[in-house]
Amino acid sequence: MVNRLYELIMAMDLKEIESLIKEALTDATVEIQDLAGDGNHYSATVTSSQFSGKSKIEQHKMVYNSLKGKMGNELHALAIKTKEQ
């Protein structure tokens, strides 16, 4: 029961993830999947012109920064794939 309560408190809705990414990367197209159906393990494909000329590491940092510290807290796991627009 404690684990389930923890999951409910810590879970982050995929619409909130999408909103945070689009707020930071305004031209982004964001596709998110709940990988395990538990609200804790997501995959995101983010396409943005703001990735142009940046390494994959820089692109992923941009996405992580858009989450405003929620990664590892409300958001347990997020696999990221980035694409230049």
WODAVEN-V339010 format. One record per residue. N is the residue number from 1. RES is the residue in three letters. SS is DSSP state (H for helix, E for strand, - for the rest). PHI is phi in degrees with one decimal (NA if undefined). OMEGA is omega in degrees with one decimal (NA if undefined). Layout:
# WODAVEN-V339010
N,RES,SS,PHI,OMEGA + N,RES,SS,PHI,OMEGA
This chain:
# WODAVEN-V339010
1,MET,-,NA,179.3 + 2,VAL,H,-62.2,178.9 + 3,ASN,H,-62.2,179.7 + 4,ARG,H,-65.2,176.7 + 5,LEU,H,-62.1,177.7 + 6,TYR,H,-59.3,179.6 + 7,GLU,H,-61.7,179.7 + 8,LEU,H,-66.2,179.7 + 9,ILE,H,-70.8,-172.8 + 10,MET,H,-86.6,-175.5 + 11,ALA,-,-63.8,179.8 + 12,MET,-,-124.9,-178.6 + 13,ASP,-,-70.5,-178.3 + 14,LEU,H,-64.3,176.2 + 15,LYS,H,-66.3,177.2 + 16,GLU,H,-68.5,177.1 + 17,ILE,H,-61.3,179.2 + 18,GLU,H,-58.9,-179.2 + 19,SER,H,-62.0,179.8 + 20,LEU,H,-63.7,179.6 + 21,ILE,H,-65.4,-178.9 + 22,LYS,H,-68.4,176.7 + 23,GLU,H,-65.5,-178.6 + 24,ALA,H,-84.8,-179.4 + 25,LEU,-,-116.7,-165.8 + 26,THR,-,-60.8,179.8 + 27,ASP,-,-96.5,-172.8 + 28,ALA,-,-70.1,165.8 + 29,THR,E,-103.0,-174.0 + 30,VAL,E,-125.0,175.3 + 31,GLU,E,-119.7,-177.3 + 32,ILE,E,-122.7,176.2 + 33,GLN,E,-124.6,172.6 + 34,ASP,E,-86.2,-171.3 + 35,LEU,-,-69.3,-175.1 + 36,ALA,-,-113.1,-178.3 + 37,GLY,-,72.1,-176.6 + 38,ASP,-,-110.9,-179.4 + 39,GLY,-,71.5,-178.6 + 40,ASN,-,-126.1,-175.3 + 41,HIS,E,-126.2,-174.7 + 42,TYR,E,-121.3,170.7 + 43,SER,E,-126.0,179.3 + 44,ALA,E,-127.6,171.1 + 45,THR,E,-110.0,-175.5 + 46,VAL,E,-120.3,178.2 + 47,THR,E,-116.0,-178.0 + 48,SER,E,-155.2,174.7 + 49,SER,H,-70.0,-179.6 + 50,GLN,H,-69.9,177.4 + 51,PHE,H,-83.3,-176.3 + 52,SER,-,-56.0,177.9 + 53,GLY,-,79.6,-178.5 + 54,LYS,-,-105.9,176.7 + 55,SER,-,-70.7,177.2 + 56,LYS,H,-59.9,178.2 + 57,ILE,H,-62.1,178.2 + 58,GLU,H,-64.1,179.1 + 59,GLN,H,-62.8,-179.8 + 60,HIS,H,-65.3,176.6 + 61,LYS,H,-62.1,178.0 + 62,MET,H,-61.7,179.5 + 63,VAL,H,-67.6,179.4 + 64,TYR,H,-59.3,178.9 + 65,ASN,H,-63.0,179.7 + 66,SER,H,-65.5,-178.0 + 67,LEU,-,-82.6,171.0 + 68,LYS,-,51.7,175.5 + 69,GLY,-,79.1,-178.9 + 70,LYS,-,-80.0,178.4 + 71,MET,E,-65.6,-178.1 + 72,GLY,-,88.9,176.6 + 73,ASN,-,-112.7,177.0 + 74,GLU,-,-65.5,-179.1 + 75,LEU,E,-105.9,-173.6 + 76,HIS,-,-77.1,-175.9 + 77,ALA,E,-146.2,178.9 + 78,LEU,E,-140.4,173.2 + 79,ALA,E,-86.3,-175.1 + 80,ILE,E,-115.8,170.2 + 81,LYS,E,-125.7,-178.8 + 82,THR,E,-116.1,179.1 + 83,LYS,E,-139.8,173.3 + 84,GLU,E,-81.7,-179.4 + 85,GLN,-,-86.1,NA
